[in-house]
Amino acid sequence: MAKPVPRPESLLAALPAELSQSLFAKARPVSLAASETLFVAGEEGDGCYRVEEGLLKASVAAAAGGERILAILGPGAVVGELSVIDGGPRSASVTALRDSKLSFVDRAAFEAFGQSTPGLYRHMTTLLAQRLRDTNDALLATNFLSVKGRVARALLNLAEAFGHDLGQGRVLIRQKVSQSDLAAMAGIARENVSRVLHEWAQRSLVSRLAGYYCLEKKAVLEREAEG
């Protein structure tokens, strides 16, 4: 029986530009230093954020210790909207991977905007449905993909969100991420990520350009991600 093939998830959960601009028109600016936590899982959610500059990660505690990165969030991404919609606690922790600037809208402002702009909730529902699919795909990857397949999937997800096409099957990931971050995205030990990347570098499948990962043969990595 063929294994299910997880599709690359979108790492940038964003609202349509016009809607996002209106929602955050009077937002309060928030700044985070690299490694600073925006909020942690279980906290009360008092509003949502839009990433203006920088890079964040959404993560949960892994059963075996450490963390599992659920998403990498760059400019335009909306963060913390689930708690605003359902009134529940934060479902994940969000931390800055680099110095970041965000815009914050509290729950009252969000609800007032939603009453005047019903289309907001339709788009939010689409975002939440996308994230549920992404979570399901991540579970499939954990259960069915090899170590190499999980690393390939993490790199392809980053390439989808932050990739710059260099031509001839080469894609530069224009965000710097560490091996530890890749390991947390893939749900495996960092040592395994290091071993896989070393092998792929020898095979000229992946390289490092000024600290950025470059997929030298994207098609080969896509086959790896198929299990």
ABEGO torsion letter per residue (X at the ends): XBBBBBBBBBABBBBBAAAAAAAAAABBBBBBBBGBBABBBGBBBAEBBBBABEBBBBBBBBAAEEBBBABBBBBGBBBGAAAAAAGBBBABBBBBABBBBBBBBBAAAAAAAAAABAAAAAAAAAAAAAAAAAAAAAAAAAAABBAAAAAAAAAAAAAAAABBBAEGGBBBBABBBBAAAAAAAAGBBAAAAAAAAAAAAAAGABBBBGGBBBBABAAAAAAAAAX
